[in-house]
Amino acid sequence: MINFDFRPRTRIVFGKDSIDQLGSLASDLGAKRALVITDPGIVAAGHVQRGLDSLRKSHIDTLLFDGARENPTTDDVDAGLKMAVRYEPELLIGLGGGSSMDCAKGVNFLYSNGGQMQDYWGVGKAEKDMLPMIAVPTTAGTGSEMQSFALISDSQTHVKMACGDPKASCRIAILDPLLTLTQPAQVTALTGIDALSHAVETYVTKKRNELSLLFSREAFRLLAGNFQHVLNDPEDIDARASMQLGAAYSGLAIENSMLGASHALANPLTAEYGISHGQAVGLMLPHVVRFNGRECNAWYQELFSVIEGMPGGPTVGGGAYDLADFLTQMVKAAGLEVKLEALGVQRDKLSDLAADAAKQWTGGFNPRRVDQDSLNEMYEQAF
C-alpha cells in the first residue's frame, strides 16, 4: 500500500462539441467578464470564434489575447498581464495547446498576486486566491488542463521555470476531441509523444502512488493504443478522443506523482537549441527507461503489459528494454529524430547540457538517482 492525498480540483467536461458549453460553464462560475488567452494559429482554425460565440450567447463580455507562443516566456505573460490589468476580468480562459494554458496560468499568478514570474518558480508561492480558469485544450499533449503548474521560460536566461500552486488549477477542463482535428501532422506527432512520455515517466517516479498509477496505466493504454491510428488516419475521431483523454489522464498522473529524468534531459535541449519539447523528450525517453530499468524493470514490465494483446500491438517480454525499443519505434513512426546529432547538437556541448540537466528539478523524482555524469552518459548514448 502506498499512501496518497488526492484533491481533485478540476471538473472534466468531455465530448464532441463540448466547446459549445463554454458560455454556460463560465456562467456557472459567476463570471461576467472573461479574458481568453490563445495563439494566432488557434484563431485561424476558427476555434476561438466558436468559443467567443458561446461566451457572448451567455452574455459574458470577452476580450481576446492571442499573444501566447510555443514555450511561453515571461515576455508573453507580461503582455497578457497588461491586457488583464486594463480589462479587469473575472475569469481567464486558456484556449489552445499547453502554451496557451500555461500562459493563462502565468497571467493569473501575476494578476492575482503581483510581482514577476520568477517569484513563483517552485511550489506554493501564491499567497492570494487566483481567478477561476477554464482550460480548452486543442491538442492531446501536455495535460496542462489538469495540472497546477505553469511552465514559463525566462526571457533573459531561457531557463524553463515550473511555477506551481494548487490555486492555479483550472476549475473546468473542456475536452472536445473535434478541436484536435485541425492540428498539423507535426503537432499531432509532437504532442502525442509528449503525452506518452508523461504516462511512462509518472509510472515510476519516487512520488508514485495508487492513484497516480491508475491514471498512468489508463493513459498509457489510451495513448499507446491509439497514437498509430491517429498518425495513419488523422480523421479518426474515436482515436483522437482517446488521445485527448489519455493526455488529460497523464496530466492527472503528473499532478499526483511528478516527472523524471527524461524531462530533465529534454529541457536544456529546448533552451539551448530550440528543439521542440516533444522531440527532445521523445528522443531521450528510451535511454532513461533503459537506465532506470536496472532498478525498476518490473514496474516497466507492468506498464508495458497494459497493451499486451491489443490488435497490432507489440509482444511484451523483456520489461524496460522492450519498452524502450517500442518507444523508439513510436518516435520513428511519428517522423521524429532518434539521434541528437541529427538535430544539430554538438558532441562537445554534451557536458554543458548535462550540467544544466542536473539542475532540473524533475530529475529529483527519478526512481534511480541521477547526477551530471549519468545524465551526460545518457546524452552520449543518444548522440
C-alpha positions as CSV (number, residue, x, y, z in Angstrom):
1,M,0.0,0.0,0.0
2,I,1.3,3.5,-0.9
3,N,-0.3,6.5,0.8
4,F,-1.7,9.4,-1.2
5,D,-3.7,12.6,-0.8
6,F,-6.0,13.2,-3.8
7,R,-7.6,16.6,-4.0
8,P,-9.4,16.8,-7.4
9,R,-9.8,20.4,-8.3
10,T,-10.8,20.3,-12.0
11,R,-14.1,19.4,-13.4
12,I,-13.8,17.5,-16.7
13,V,-16.4,18.0,-19.5
14,F,-15.6,15.5,-22.3
15,G,-17.3,15.0,-25.6
16,K,-17.8,16.2,-29.2
17,D,-18.9,19.8,-29.5
18,S,-18.4,20.4,-25.8
19,I,-16.8,23.7,-26.6
20,D,-20.3,25.0,-27.2
21,Q,-20.9,24.7,-23.4
22,L,-18.1,27.2,-22.7
23,G,-20.5,30.1,-22.1
24,S,-22.9,28.2,-19.8
25,L,-19.9,26.7,-17.8
26,A,-18.4,30.2,-17.4
27,S,-21.8,31.4,-16.2
28,D,-21.8,28.6,-13.6
29,L,-18.7,30.2,-12.2
30,G,-20.4,33.5,-11.8
31,A,-18.3,35.3,-14.4
32,K,-19.4,38.3,-16.4
33,R,-16.1,39.3,-17.9
34,A,-13.6,36.8,-19.4
35,L,-10.1,37.2,-20.9
36,V,-9.5,34.5,-23.5
37,I,-5.8,33.6,-24.0
38,T,-4.7,31.8,-27.1
39,D,-2.4,31.9,-30.1
40,P,-2.8,33.1,-33.7
41,G,-3.0,29.5,-35.1
42,I,-5.9,28.6,-33.0
43,V,-7.7,31.8,-34.0
44,A,-7.1,30.9,-37.7
45,A,-8.5,27.4,-37.1
46,G,-11.8,29.0,-36.0
47,H,-11.9,27.5,-32.6
48,V,-11.6,30.9,-30.8
49,Q,-14.5,32.4,-32.6
50,R,-16.6,29.4,-31.7
51,G,-15.7,29.8,-28.0
52,L,-16.3,33.6,-28.2
53,D,-19.7,33.0,-29.7
54,S,-20.6,30.6,-26.9
55,L,-19.5,33.1,-24.2
56,R,-21.4,36.0,-25.8
57,K,-24.5,33.8,-26.1
58,S,-24.4,33.6,-22.3
59,H,-24.0,37.4,-22.1
60,I,-20.4,37.2,-21.0
61,D,-18.2,40.2,-22.0
62,T,-15.0,39.0,-23.6
63,L,-11.5,40.2,-24.5
64,L,-9.0,38.3,-26.6
65,F,-5.3,38.0,-26.1
66,D,-3.7,36.0,-28.9
67,G,-0.1,36.5,-28.0
68,A,0.7,33.1,-26.5
69,R,3.6,31.4,-28.2
70,E,5.2,28.0,-28.1
71,N,7.1,27.6,-24.9
72,P,5.7,30.8,-23.5
73,T,8.2,33.3,-22.0
74,T,8.0,35.9,-19.2
75,D,7.6,38.5,-22.0
76,D,4.4,36.7,-23.3
77,V,3.0,36.6,-19.7
78,D,3.8,40.3,-19.2
79,A,2.0,41.2,-22.4
80,G,-1.1,39.2,-21.4
81,L,-0.9,40.8,-17.9
82,K,-1.1,44.3,-19.4
83,M,-4.4,43.4,-21.1
84,A,-5.7,41.8,-17.9
85,V,-4.9,44.9,-15.8
86,R,-6.8,47.2,-18.2
87,Y,-9.7,44.8,-18.6
88,E,-10.2,43.5,-15.1
89,P,-11.5,40.1,-16.0
90,E,-13.4,37.8,-13.6
91,L,-12.4,34.7,-15.4
92,L,-9.4,33.5,-17.5
93,I,-9.8,31.0,-20.3
94,G,-6.8,29.2,-21.8
95,L,-7.8,28.0,-25.3
96,G,-5.2,26.2,-27.3
97,G,-2.3,23.9,-26.7
98,G,-0.2,23.7,-23.5
99,S,1.4,27.0,-24.3
100,S,-1.9,28.9,-24.2
101,M,-2.9,27.3,-21.0
102,D,0.4,27.8,-19.3
103,C,0.4,31.5,-20.4
104,A,-3.0,31.9,-18.9
105,K,-1.8,30.4,-15.7
106,G,1.2,32.8,-15.7
107,V,-1.1,35.8,-16.2
108,N,-3.2,34.6,-13.4
109,F,-0.3,34.3,-11.0
110,L,0.8,37.9,-11.7
111,Y,-2.6,39.5,-11.9
112,S,-3.8,37.9,-8.7
113,N,-0.6,38.0,-6.6
114,G,1.6,40.7,-8.2
115,G,5.4,40.5,-8.7
116,Q,7.1,38.7,-11.6
117,M,7.1,35.2,-12.8
118,Q,10.4,34.3,-11.2
119,D,8.7,34.9,-7.8
120,Y,6.6,31.8,-8.3
121,W,9.3,29.4,-9.5
122,G,8.7,26.4,-7.3
123,V,5.6,25.2,-5.4
124,G,3.0,27.0,-3.3
125,K,4.3,30.6,-3.5
126,A,0.9,32.3,-4.4
127,E,-0.4,33.9,-1.2
128,K,-3.7,35.2,-2.6
129,D,-6.6,33.5,-4.2
130,M,-6.5,33.4,-8.0
131,L,-9.1,34.0,-10.7
132,P,-11.1,30.9,-11.8
133,M,-9.8,29.4,-15.0
134,I,-11.3,27.3,-17.7
135,A,-9.0,25.3,-20.0
136,V,-10.0,24.3,-23.5
137,P,-7.1,22.2,-25.0
138,T,-6.9,21.8,-28.8
139,T,-4.1,19.3,-28.7
140,A,-3.6,16.0,-27.0
141,G,-0.2,16.5,-25.3
142,T,0.8,18.4,-22.2
143,G,-2.2,17.7,-19.9
144,S,-1.8,21.2,-18.6
145,E,-5.5,21.4,-18.2
146,M,-5.3,19.0,-15.3
147,Q,-2.2,20.5,-13.6
148,S,-1.5,23.3,-11.2
149,F,1.8,24.1,-12.8
150,A,2.7,26.7,-15.5
151,L,5.9,26.2,-17.4
152,I,7.3,29.6,-18.3
153,S,10.7,30.3,-19.8
154,D,12.7,33.3,-18.5
155,S,13.1,35.6,-21.5
156,Q,16.6,36.6,-20.5
157,T,18.2,33.3,-19.3
158,H,15.9,30.9,-21.3
159,V,15.6,28.7,-18.2
160,K,12.2,27.0,-18.1
161,M,10.6,27.6,-14.8
162,A,7.9,25.3,-13.3
163,C,5.6,27.5,-11.3
164,G,3.1,25.5,-9.3
165,D,0.4,26.2,-6.8
166,P,-3.0,24.5,-6.1
167,K,-4.6,27.9,-6.6
168,A,-3.5,27.8,-10.2
169,S,-5.5,24.7,-11.1
170,C,-8.3,25.1,-13.6
171,R,-11.8,24.9,-12.3
172,I,-13.0,23.3,-15.5
173,A,-11.4,21.5,-18.4
174,I,-13.4,21.2,-21.6
175,L,-12.1,18.2,-23.7
176,D,-13.6,18.4,-27.2
177,P,-11.8,15.9,-29.5
178,L,-13.2,17.7,-32.6
179,L,-10.9,20.6,-31.8
180,T,-7.8,18.4,-32.3
181,L,-8.8,17.5,-35.9
182,T,-7.2,20.8,-37.1
183,Q,-3.8,20.0,-35.7
184,P,-1.0,19.9,-38.3
185,A,0.5,16.4,-38.6
186,Q,3.7,17.6,-36.9
187,V,1.8,18.9,-33.9
188,T,-0.1,15.7,-33.6
189,A,3.2,13.8,-33.6
190,L,5.0,16.0,-31.1
191,T,2.1,16.3,-28.6
192,G,1.3,12.6,-28.8
193,I,4.9,11.7,-28.0
194,D,4.9,14.2,-25.1
195,A,1.7,12.7,-23.6
196,L,3.1,9.2,-24.0
197,S,6.3,10.3,-22.2
198,H,4.1,11.6,-19.3
199,A,2.4,8.2,-18.9
200,V,5.7,6.3,-18.9
201,E,7.6,8.7,-16.5
202,T,4.8,9.1,-14.0
203,Y,4.5,5.4,-13.6
204,V,8.0,5.0,-11.9
205,T,8.7,8.3,-10.1
206,K,9.6,8.4,-6.4
207,K,6.2,10.0,-5.7
208,R,4.2,7.3,-7.5
209,N,1.1,6.2,-5.6
210,E,-2.0,4.1,-6.0
211,L,-3.9,6.9,-7.7
212,S,-1.2,8.2,-10.0
213,L,-0.6,4.6,-11.1
214,L,-4.2,4.3,-12.0
215,F,-4.0,7.4,-14.2
216,S,-0.7,6.4,-15.7
217,R,-1.8,2.9,-16.7
218,E,-5.1,4.1,-18.3
219,A,-3.2,7.0,-20.1
220,F,-0.7,4.6,-21.5
221,R,-3.4,2.2,-22.7
222,L,-5.2,5.0,-24.5
223,L,-2.2,6.7,-25.9
224,A,-0.1,3.7,-26.9
225,G,-3.1,2.0,-28.3
226,N,-4.3,4.9,-30.5
227,F,-1.2,7.0,-31.4
228,Q,-0.5,5.0,-34.5
229,H,-4.2,5.2,-35.6
230,V,-4.1,9.0,-35.4
231,L,-0.9,9.1,-37.4
232,N,-2.3,6.8,-40.1
233,D,-5.9,8.3,-40.1
234,P,-6.0,11.9,-38.7
235,E,-9.7,12.0,-39.2
236,D,-10.4,9.0,-36.8
237,I,-12.4,10.9,-34.2
238,D,-12.5,7.9,-31.8
239,A,-8.7,7.7,-31.8
240,R,-8.5,11.4,-31.4
241,A,-10.8,11.3,-28.4
242,S,-8.8,8.5,-26.8
243,M,-5.6,10.5,-27.3
244,Q,-7.1,13.7,-25.7
245,L,-8.5,11.8,-22.8
246,G,-5.2,9.9,-22.4
247,A,-3.3,13.2,-22.3
248,A,-5.6,14.5,-19.6
249,Y,-5.1,11.4,-17.5
250,S,-1.3,11.8,-18.0
251,G,-1.7,15.3,-16.7
252,L,-3.5,14.0,-13.6
253,A,-0.7,11.5,-13.1
254,I,1.8,14.3,-13.2
255,E,-0.1,16.3,-10.7
256,N,0.0,13.3,-8.3
257,S,3.5,11.9,-9.0
258,M,5.6,14.4,-10.9
259,L,8.0,13.5,-13.8
260,G,11.6,12.2,-14.1
261,A,14.9,12.4,-15.8
262,S,13.6,12.4,-19.4
263,H,12.2,15.9,-18.8
264,A,15.3,17.0,-17.0
265,L,17.3,16.0,-20.1
266,A,14.8,17.5,-22.6
267,N,14.6,21.0,-21.1
268,P,18.2,22.0,-21.8
269,L,17.9,20.8,-25.4
270,T,14.9,23.1,-25.9
271,A,16.6,26.0,-24.1
272,E,19.9,25.8,-25.9
273,Y,18.9,24.5,-29.3
274,G,15.3,25.4,-29.7
275,I,14.4,21.7,-30.1
276,S,10.7,21.2,-29.6
277,H,9.8,19.7,-26.3
278,G,8.0,16.6,-27.8
279,Q,11.0,15.9,-30.0
280,A,13.5,16.3,-27.1
281,V,11.7,14.2,-24.6
282,G,10.8,11.5,-27.1
283,L,14.4,11.1,-28.1
284,M,15.7,10.9,-24.5
285,L,12.9,8.8,-23.0
286,P,14.1,5.4,-24.3
287,H,17.6,6.0,-22.8
288,V,16.1,6.9,-19.5
289,V,13.9,3.8,-19.5
290,R,17.0,1.6,-20.0
291,F,18.9,3.5,-17.3
292,N,16.0,3.1,-14.8
293,G,15.3,-0.4,-15.8
294,R,18.4,-1.6,-13.9
295,E,16.4,-0.9,-10.7
296,C,12.7,-0.9,-11.6
297,N,12.4,-3.3,-14.6
298,A,9.3,-4.9,-13.0
299,W,7.5,-1.6,-13.0
300,Y,8.1,-1.1,-16.7
301,Q,7.0,-4.6,-17.3
302,E,3.8,-3.9,-15.5
303,L,3.1,-0.8,-17.6
304,F,4.0,-2.4,-20.9
305,S,1.7,-5.3,-20.2
306,V,-1.3,-3.0,-20.3
307,I,-1.2,-3.1,-24.1
308,E,-0.3,-6.7,-24.5
309,G,-2.8,-8.5,-26.7
310,M,-4.1,-5.3,-28.4
311,P,-4.7,-5.7,-32.2
312,G,-1.4,-5.0,-33.9
313,G,0.2,-4.3,-30.6
314,P,3.7,-5.4,-29.6
315,T,4.8,-8.6,-28.0
316,V,5.6,-7.7,-24.4
317,G,8.6,-9.6,-23.0
318,G,11.7,-8.1,-21.5
319,G,10.5,-5.2,-19.5
320,A,12.4,-1.9,-19.7
321,Y,14.5,-2.8,-22.8
322,D,11.5,-3.9,-24.8
323,L,9.6,-0.9,-23.7
324,A,12.5,1.4,-24.7
325,D,12.6,-0.2,-28.2
326,F,8.8,0.2,-28.5
327,L,9.1,3.9,-27.6
328,T,11.9,4.4,-30.1
329,Q,9.7,2.9,-32.8
330,M,6.9,5.2,-31.8
331,V,9.2,8.2,-32.2
332,K,10.3,7.0,-35.6
333,A,6.7,6.4,-36.6
334,A,5.9,10.0,-35.7
335,G,8.6,11.1,-38.2
336,L,10.9,12.4,-35.4
337,E,14.6,12.1,-35.0
338,V,16.2,9.5,-32.6
339,K,19.7,10.9,-32.6
340,L,20.9,14.2,-31.1
341,E,23.5,14.6,-33.9
342,A,20.7,14.8,-36.5
343,L,19.2,17.8,-34.6
344,G,22.4,19.8,-34.7
345,V,23.6,19.2,-31.2
346,Q,27.4,19.3,-30.9
347,R,29.1,16.5,-29.1
348,D,31.5,18.8,-27.2
349,K,28.4,20.6,-25.7
350,L,27.0,17.4,-24.1
351,S,28.8,18.0,-20.8
352,D,27.4,21.5,-20.6
353,L,23.9,20.2,-21.3
354,A,24.3,17.6,-18.6
355,A,25.3,20.2,-16.1
356,D,22.1,22.1,-16.9
357,A,20.0,18.9,-16.8
358,A,21.4,18.1,-13.3
359,K,19.8,21.4,-12.1
360,Q,16.3,20.5,-13.4
361,W,14.0,19.7,-10.5
362,T,12.2,16.8,-12.2
363,G,15.4,14.8,-12.1
364,G,14.9,14.6,-8.3
365,F,11.8,12.5,-8.7
366,N,13.5,9.9,-11.0
367,P,13.4,6.5,-9.4
368,R,17.1,5.9,-9.9
369,R,19.4,8.7,-8.7
370,V,20.8,10.9,-11.5
371,D,23.8,13.3,-11.5
372,Q,25.8,15.2,-14.1
373,D,27.8,12.1,-15.0
374,S,24.9,9.8,-15.5
375,L,22.9,12.4,-17.4
376,N,25.9,13.0,-19.6
377,E,26.2,9.3,-20.3
378,M,22.6,9.2,-21.5
379,Y,23.2,12.2,-23.8
380,E,26.2,10.3,-25.2
381,Q,24.0,7.2,-25.8
382,A,21.5,9.4,-27.6
383,F,24.1,11.3,-29.7
